[in-house]
Amino acid sequence: MMSDDLMSQEELDALLQEHSQKSRFPSLNTDDYLSVIEQDTLAEIGNISMGSAATVLSTLANHKVRITVPKVYVSTARAVAESYPIPCVVVNVDYVQGLQGANVLVIRETDALVIASLMMGGDGTNVPAELDELYLSAVTEAMNMMMGSAATSMSELFGRPIEISPPITTWRDLAQDPLTTDIPADEPIVVVAFRMEIENLVDSTMLQIIDIEFARDMVRALLPGEEPRAASSEDEAAVAAQWTELKRQPVETAVPQTPPQAPAVAPAAQYDLGNVNIDLIRDIPVQVRAILGRTKMSIDNILRLGPGHIMELESLHGEPIDLYANDTLIARGEVVVVGEQFGVRITEIATPQDRITSIR
């Protein structure tokens, strides 16, 4: 018979979880280093770039990948290692054009094993006990493609070409190895924590480590008037409102059940695509649609529609037509008639901000 003084298993699990949350990143107060604007901006940069990386991973792994809107902390490399005293894969990425700095990705070894297994045609379940050379090579290739896609998304966001060096992937046991030799153990760093889910296989946390000055440089590049820790309450409210419009739900990508055959195309070397590998997108179906205009009608009026009925749209004659790829605005154009076929001539390419705000 259990005494009333003993805790149930549910109560014990809840206590352990609460302790874990309180002990993670315990050394520094984030608000002492980053303003609310800087924290929100860094979260959105991570959300957009890693959302793009998740789409690539879903294609490579042929499984649905979901990455949540991240949380931003300030900590130290030592505190992060102490919070994750387990074998991990550490990925070092240097920005060589457009931005000057570096960041580090930290992925649990168990998650890396699942990703490598899926890339090599496995089911993600029968994996070895630890990463061998073959599995580490597969993870390195996945990180290379994912970070290349993330850099492309950042190029659109920042409005300038951004390139990275090939990521360097290493295995580290954070119970005894330092997180990285490039960052002093006790200097403040920005930690961006993502929850990553791969359907029925992975539900874990992935970390992005950024030097605090590089993080501030990225914020200033997006918000030129923003100075570290110097914004007024009115400025913070105004910029927070801007970012609210850019907030997205957790990124969720799905791989088509029966992808179509890739059409014959010219070799990828003929295209100047920066970090994008054209082979990654050949088999991905994209629904392109042109919206001539919109209108609202009551059900009663819809039932009265018939042949010859003229329906007025909100768009005026001569206004540009919006072109969407899936649900993202990509361009505007005008209707042209060629023989008996209609087409759209592109007259304007959507800006990165247009594309971001068009996502619903």
Secondary structure by P-SEA (a helix, b strand, c coil): ccccccccaaaaaaaaaaaaaaaccccccccccccaaaaaaaaaaaaaaaaaaaaaaaaaacbbbbbcbbbbbbbcaaaaaaacccbbbbbbbbbccccccbbbbbbbaaaaaaaaaaaaccccccccccccaaaaaaaaaaaaaaaaaaaaaaaaaaccbbbbccbbbbbbcccccccccccccccbbbbbbbbcccccccbbbbbbbbcaaaaaaaaaaaccccccccccaaaaaaaaaaaaaaccccbbbbcccccccccccccccccccccccccccccbbbbbbbbcccccccaaaaaaccccbbbbcccccccbbbbbccccccbbbbbbbcccbbbbbbcccccaaaaaaacc
